[in-house]
Amino acid sequence: MSVPADPSRVYVGNVNFNATEAELKELFEDFNVVSVEIPFKTITRGEKTFQRRLGFGFVQFENETDANNAISQFNGKKFKQRQIYAKKALPPATEEEKQKKRELFIAKQAQLKEKKRDSKQAELPTQATEKDGTIELSTEKTTSTGHVNKTPEGKKSTDTIFVTNLDFKANVKSLNELFKDLNPIWVNVPTKRVPFHVLKKFSATRKAIYNKGIAFVKFADEATQLQAIKEFNGKEINGRKIVVEVAVDKPVSSETSSSDSTASPDAVISGELNED
């Protein structure tokens, strides 16, 4: 049986890999922070062994009010040159749940290897178009509007939407404003990954790092989620018609629960909904 979620515990994503627990705690100094944890994995290369942080952390607050205020104030803000996002943390997985996720992970890896092997043997076209007297084959799946479907396979979420074809300059603030009438709980706009030296250069010159053209928005319930899809799917935002659909809860994620001090196979499969 799963442990109930702690309403005073916050998950912080997209944390700079060089950030320390002390620095993350200092970020939330205006609130009553009990503890901070940045999970890591141990890597061995030859005779050298070192630890690598995983790019996210957990902050335990004294009470739920502080946790809610911290999320409201820091979600989408920059911390050590990276735009972080904050949300309520999910409870640690039980041993039974870890085992199930481990099995799903292994099955998924085997499935991916099989697909990769099959794709090398032969391409299976789903579309064919004629151009200049020749036939061009395409294996991309498209919607009725011609939009390439980027939605992964998995269990459909009952409160979160997946937005694609998004203006690359959009951010958490602009999407919060867009969906404000539906009172979103949180918004995640993944930014493009760039090398750290490029990130420093952009920060020094105040150049913006654009997003990946996608976003996730979580609402209070399924009714609000479906209303958002109905109202905003196909709506033109900054010259681009966005595609809004039900998000998918991936069966395997890359985040770890707080009970893992190092990144073992359990650490890979015992995390939360991945929004990056």
C-alpha positions as CSV (number, residue, x, y, z in Angstrom):
1,M,0.0,0.0,0.0
2,S,1.4,3.4,-1.0
3,V,2.4,5.9,1.6
4,P,0.1,9.0,1.6
5,A,1.6,12.1,-0.1
6,D,3.1,14.6,2.3
7,P,1.4,18.0,1.5
8,S,4.4,19.9,2.9
9,R,7.0,18.2,0.6
10,V,7.9,19.9,-2.7
11,Y,9.6,18.5,-5.8
12,V,11.9,21.0,-7.6
13,G,12.8,20.1,-11.2
14,N,15.4,21.3,-13.7
15,V,17.9,22.1,-10.9
16,N,21.4,23.0,-12.0
17,F,23.7,19.9,-11.7
18,N,26.3,22.0,-9.8
19,A,23.8,23.2,-7.2
20,T,24.2,22.1,-3.6
21,E,21.6,21.3,-1.0
22,A,22.7,24.3,1.0
23,E,22.2,26.6,-2.0
24,L,18.7,25.2,-2.7
25,K,17.8,25.6,1.0
26,E,19.0,29.2,0.8
27,L,16.7,29.8,-2.2
28,F,13.7,29.1,0.1
29,E,15.1,31.0,3.1
30,D,11.9,33.0,3.4
31,F,10.0,29.9,4.3
32,N,10.3,27.3,7.1
33,V,12.5,24.6,5.5
34,V,13.0,21.4,7.5
35,S,15.3,19.6,5.0
36,V,16.6,19.6,1.4
37,E,17.7,16.5,-0.6
38,I,19.2,16.5,-4.1
39,P,19.4,12.8,-5.2
40,F,22.6,11.6,-6.9
41,K,24.0,8.5,-8.5
42,T,27.4,7.0,-8.0
43,I,29.5,6.5,-11.1
44,T,32.6,4.4,-11.4
45,R,35.1,4.9,-14.2
46,G,38.2,2.8,-14.0
47,E,39.6,3.4,-10.5
48,K,37.7,6.6,-10.0
49,T,34.4,6.8,-8.3
50,F,32.3,10.0,-8.1
51,Q,28.8,11.2,-7.5
52,R,26.6,13.0,-10.0
53,R,23.5,14.9,-9.0
54,L,20.4,14.1,-11.0
55,G,19.0,17.6,-11.7
56,F,16.1,17.7,-9.3
57,G,15.5,17.9,-5.5
58,F,13.0,17.6,-2.7
59,V,12.3,20.3,-0.1
60,Q,10.6,19.5,3.1
61,F,8.7,22.4,4.6
62,E,7.4,22.8,8.2
63,N,3.8,23.0,7.0
64,E,1.6,22.8,3.9
65,T,1.1,26.6,3.8
66,D,4.8,27.2,3.3
67,A,5.0,24.5,0.7
68,N,2.1,26.1,-1.3
69,N,3.6,29.6,-1.0
70,A,7.0,28.3,-2.1
71,I,5.5,26.7,-5.2
72,S,3.5,29.8,-6.1
73,Q,6.6,32.0,-5.7
74,F,9.3,29.9,-7.3
75,N,7.7,27.8,-10.0
76,G,9.2,29.0,-13.3
77,K,11.8,31.2,-11.7
78,K,15.6,31.1,-12.4
79,F,18.0,29.4,-10.0
80,K,21.7,29.2,-10.9
81,Q,20.9,30.1,-14.6
82,R,18.2,27.5,-15.0
83,Q,14.4,27.8,-15.0
84,I,13.2,25.6,-12.2
85,Y,9.7,24.3,-11.7
86,A,8.1,23.3,-8.4
87,K,5.2,21.1,-7.5
88,K,3.9,18.8,-4.7
89,A,6.1,15.7,-4.4
90,L,4.7,12.3,-4.8
91,P,5.1,9.8,-2.0
92,P,8.0,7.3,-2.0
93,A,7.2,4.1,-3.9
94,T,6.7,0.9,-1.9
95,E,8.9,-2.2,-2.6
96,E,6.0,-3.8,-4.4
97,E,5.6,-0.7,-6.6
98,K,9.3,-0.5,-7.3
99,Q,9.3,-4.1,-8.4
100,K,6.4,-3.5,-10.7
101,K,8.1,-0.4,-12.2
102,R,11.3,-2.4,-12.6
103,E,9.5,-5.0,-14.6
104,L,7.8,-2.4,-16.7
105,F,11.2,-0.7,-17.3
106,I,12.8,-4.0,-18.4
107,A,9.9,-4.8,-20.7
108,K,10.0,-1.3,-22.2
109,Q,13.7,-1.6,-22.9
110,A,13.2,-4.9,-24.5
111,Q,10.4,-3.5,-26.6
112,L,12.6,-0.6,-27.7
113,K,15.4,-2.9,-28.7
114,E,13.0,-5.0,-30.7
115,K,11.6,-2.0,-32.5
116,K,15.1,-0.7,-33.3
117,R,16.1,-4.1,-34.7
118,D,13.0,-4.3,-36.8
119,S,13.5,-0.8,-38.2
120,K,16.9,-1.7,-39.4
121,Q,15.6,-4.6,-41.3
122,A,12.8,-2.8,-43.1
123,E,10.9,0.5,-43.1
124,L,7.1,0.2,-42.8
125,P,5.7,3.4,-44.5
126,T,2.4,4.7,-43.3
127,Q,2.1,7.5,-45.9
128,A,3.1,7.9,-49.5
129,T,3.0,11.1,-51.6
130,E,3.9,11.7,-55.2
131,K,6.3,14.5,-56.1
132,D,8.0,15.2,-59.4
133,G,6.9,11.8,-60.7
134,T,8.5,9.9,-57.8
135,I,7.0,8.3,-54.7
136,E,8.1,9.7,-51.3
137,L,7.4,7.5,-48.3
138,S,6.9,8.8,-44.7
139,T,6.6,6.8,-41.5
140,E,5.5,9.8,-39.3
141,K,2.0,9.6,-37.9
142,T,0.0,12.8,-38.3
143,T,-3.3,14.0,-37.1
144,S,-6.2,15.0,-39.3
145,T,-4.8,18.6,-39.2
146,G,-1.4,17.5,-40.5
147,H,0.2,17.9,-37.0
148,V,2.9,15.3,-36.2
149,N,1.7,13.4,-33.2
150,K,4.3,13.7,-30.4
151,T,2.2,12.1,-27.7
152,P,4.0,9.1,-26.1
153,E,2.3,5.8,-25.3
154,G,1.0,5.2,-21.8
155,K,-1.8,5.7,-19.4
156,K,-3.8,8.9,-20.1
157,S,-3.7,11.5,-17.3
158,T,-7.0,12.6,-15.7
159,D,-5.9,16.2,-14.9
160,T,-3.0,17.3,-17.1
161,I,-2.9,18.5,-20.7
162,F,0.0,18.3,-23.2
163,V,0.5,21.4,-25.4
164,T,2.5,21.2,-28.7
165,N,3.3,23.5,-31.6
166,L,3.9,26.1,-28.9
167,D,5.5,29.5,-29.6
168,F,9.2,28.9,-28.7
169,K,9.2,32.2,-26.7
170,A,6.3,31.1,-24.5
171,N,7.1,30.6,-20.8
172,V,5.4,29.7,-17.5
173,K,4.1,33.2,-16.9
174,S,2.5,33.5,-20.4
175,L,0.8,30.1,-20.1
176,N,-0.5,30.8,-16.6
177,E,-2.0,33.9,-18.1
178,L,-3.5,32.0,-21.0
179,F,-5.2,29.4,-18.8
180,K,-5.9,31.7,-15.8
181,D,-9.7,31.3,-16.1
182,L,-9.3,27.6,-15.5
183,N,-7.0,28.1,-12.5
184,P,-4.0,25.8,-13.4
185,I,-2.3,24.1,-10.4
186,W,1.1,24.2,-12.2
187,V,2.7,24.8,-15.6
188,N,5.8,23.2,-16.9
189,V,7.5,24.6,-20.1
190,P,10.6,22.5,-20.8
191,T,13.5,24.6,-22.2
192,K,16.0,23.5,-24.7
193,R,19.1,21.8,-23.2
194,V,22.3,23.7,-23.9
195,P,25.9,23.2,-22.7
196,F,26.8,24.9,-19.5
197,H,29.3,27.3,-21.2
198,V,26.6,28.4,-23.6
199,L,24.2,28.8,-20.7
200,K,26.6,31.1,-19.0
201,K,27.1,33.2,-22.1
202,F,23.4,33.5,-22.7
203,S,22.9,34.6,-19.1
204,A,25.6,37.2,-19.3
205,T,24.1,38.7,-22.4
206,R,20.6,38.3,-21.1
207,K,19.6,36.2,-24.2
208,A,16.6,34.0,-23.7
209,I,16.8,30.2,-24.0
210,Y,13.7,29.1,-25.9
211,N,11.5,26.3,-25.0
212,K,11.1,23.0,-26.9
213,G,7.7,23.9,-28.3
214,I,5.8,21.8,-25.8
215,A,4.3,22.3,-22.3
216,F,2.3,20.5,-19.6
217,V,-0.5,22.1,-17.6
218,K,-2.1,20.5,-14.6
219,F,-5.6,21.3,-13.5
220,A,-7.7,20.5,-10.4
221,D,-9.8,17.7,-12.1
222,E,-10.6,15.9,-15.3
223,A,-13.6,18.2,-16.1
224,T,-11.3,21.2,-16.1
225,Q,-8.7,19.3,-18.2
226,L,-11.3,18.4,-20.9
227,Q,-12.6,22.0,-20.8
228,A,-9.1,23.3,-21.5
229,I,-8.8,20.9,-24.5
230,K,-12.1,22.0,-25.9
231,E,-11.4,25.7,-25.5
232,F,-7.8,25.9,-26.6
233,N,-7.1,23.1,-29.0
234,G,-6.4,24.7,-32.4
235,K,-6.3,28.2,-30.9
236,E,-3.8,30.6,-32.5
237,I,-1.2,31.8,-30.1
238,N,1.5,34.2,-31.4
239,G,0.9,33.1,-34.9
240,R,0.9,29.4,-34.2
241,K,-2.1,27.1,-33.8
242,I,-1.4,25.1,-30.6
243,V,-2.4,21.5,-30.2
244,V,-3.9,20.6,-26.8
245,E,-4.5,17.0,-25.9
246,V,-4.6,14.7,-22.9
247,A,-1.1,14.2,-21.3
248,V,0.2,10.7,-20.8
249,D,1.6,9.4,-17.5
250,K,4.7,7.5,-18.6
251,P,4.9,4.0,-17.0
252,V,8.6,4.6,-16.3
253,S,10.2,7.9,-15.2
254,S,13.7,9.2,-14.4
255,E,13.0,10.8,-11.0
256,T,13.7,9.0,-7.8
257,S,12.0,8.9,-4.4
258,S,13.5,10.4,-1.4
259,S,14.2,7.0,0.1
260,D,17.1,6.3,-2.4
261,S,20.4,7.9,-1.4
262,T,22.1,6.6,-4.6
263,A,20.8,5.9,-8.1
264,S,20.3,2.1,-8.3
265,P,17.9,0.6,-10.8
266,D,15.2,1.4,-8.2
267,A,16.2,5.0,-8.4
268,V,15.5,5.1,-12.1
269,I,12.0,3.7,-11.8
270,S,10.7,5.1,-8.6
271,G,10.1,8.7,-9.5
272,E,7.2,10.9,-10.5
273,L,5.4,12.1,-13.6
274,N,8.1,13.3,-16.0
275,E,7.4,16.8,-17.5
276,D,10.7,17.5,-19.0
